[in-house]
């Protein structure tokens, strides 16, 4: 049986903190890539490069956010099951 103390211990694990940071960075990249607007208006090729970098930031951010969330859930479930079976 998993106790509350054990569950809290799972949440404050170092690996969980790393995965939470990956998820936060992913969401930040999605947010900044989707709302990228600069104070300088580019034209021509520079505008295309800016759009490409914004799209790349959103794609990488989405990959980090969703992949990190999935990895975080798998880690928490695996550790919780292992801890519950150990007791």
C-alpha positions as CSV (number, residue, x, y, z in Angstrom):
1,X,0.0,0.0,0.0
2,X,1.3,3.4,-0.9
3,X,1.3,5.9,1.9
4,X,1.0,9.7,1.6
5,X,4.6,10.1,2.8
6,X,5.7,7.8,0.0
7,X,3.6,9.7,-2.6
8,X,5.1,13.0,-1.6
9,X,8.5,11.5,-1.7
10,X,7.9,10.5,-5.3
11,X,6.9,14.0,-6.3
12,X,10.1,15.6,-4.8
13,X,12.4,13.2,-6.7
14,X,15.3,14.7,-8.6
15,X,14.3,13.0,-11.9
16,X,10.8,14.3,-11.5
17,X,12.1,17.8,-11.1
18,X,14.2,17.4,-14.3
19,X,11.2,16.2,-16.3
20,X,9.0,19.0,-14.9
21,X,11.7,21.4,-16.1
22,X,11.6,19.9,-19.6
23,X,7.8,20.2,-19.7
24,X,8.0,23.8,-18.5
25,X,10.7,24.7,-21.1
26,X,8.6,23.0,-23.8
27,X,5.5,25.0,-22.9
28,X,7.6,28.2,-22.8
29,X,9.0,27.5,-26.3
30,X,5.5,26.9,-27.6
31,X,4.3,30.2,-26.1
32,X,7.2,32.3,-27.3
33,X,7.2,30.7,-30.7
34,X,3.5,31.2,-31.3
35,X,3.5,34.8,-30.1
36,X,6.7,35.8,-31.7
37,X,6.5,39.3,-32.7
38,X,9.4,41.7,-32.8
39,X,9.5,45.5,-32.6
40,X,11.4,45.5,-35.8
41,X,9.4,44.7,-39.0
42,X,11.4,42.4,-41.3
43,X,10.9,42.1,-45.0
44,X,11.8,39.6,-47.6
45,X,14.2,36.8,-46.6
46,X,14.5,37.9,-43.0
47,X,10.7,37.7,-42.6
48,X,10.9,34.1,-43.9
49,X,13.8,33.2,-41.5
50,X,11.8,34.7,-38.6
51,X,8.7,32.7,-39.5
52,X,10.9,29.5,-39.9
53,X,12.5,30.0,-36.5
54,X,9.1,30.6,-34.9
55,X,7.7,27.5,-36.4
56,X,10.8,25.5,-35.3
57,X,10.4,26.8,-31.7
58,X,6.7,25.7,-31.7
59,X,7.6,22.2,-33.0
60,X,10.4,21.7,-30.6
61,X,8.4,23.1,-27.8
62,X,5.5,20.8,-28.5
63,X,7.8,17.8,-28.7
64,X,9.4,18.7,-25.4
65,X,6.1,19.5,-23.7
66,X,4.2,16.4,-24.7
67,X,7.1,14.0,-24.6
68,X,8.1,15.3,-21.2
69,X,4.6,15.0,-19.9
70,X,4.4,11.4,-21.1
71,X,7.8,10.6,-19.6
72,X,6.8,12.3,-16.3
73,X,3.6,10.2,-16.1
74,X,5.3,7.0,-16.9
75,X,8.1,7.7,-14.3
76,X,5.6,8.5,-11.6
77,X,3.4,5.5,-12.3
78,X,6.4,3.1,-12.5
79,X,7.9,4.4,-9.3
80,X,4.5,4.3,-7.5
81,X,3.8,0.7,-8.6
82,X,7.4,-0.4,-7.6
83,X,7.0,1.3,-4.2
84,X,3.6,-0.2,-3.6
85,X,4.8,-3.7,-4.5
86,X,7.8,-3.3,-2.3
87,X,5.7,-2.7,0.8
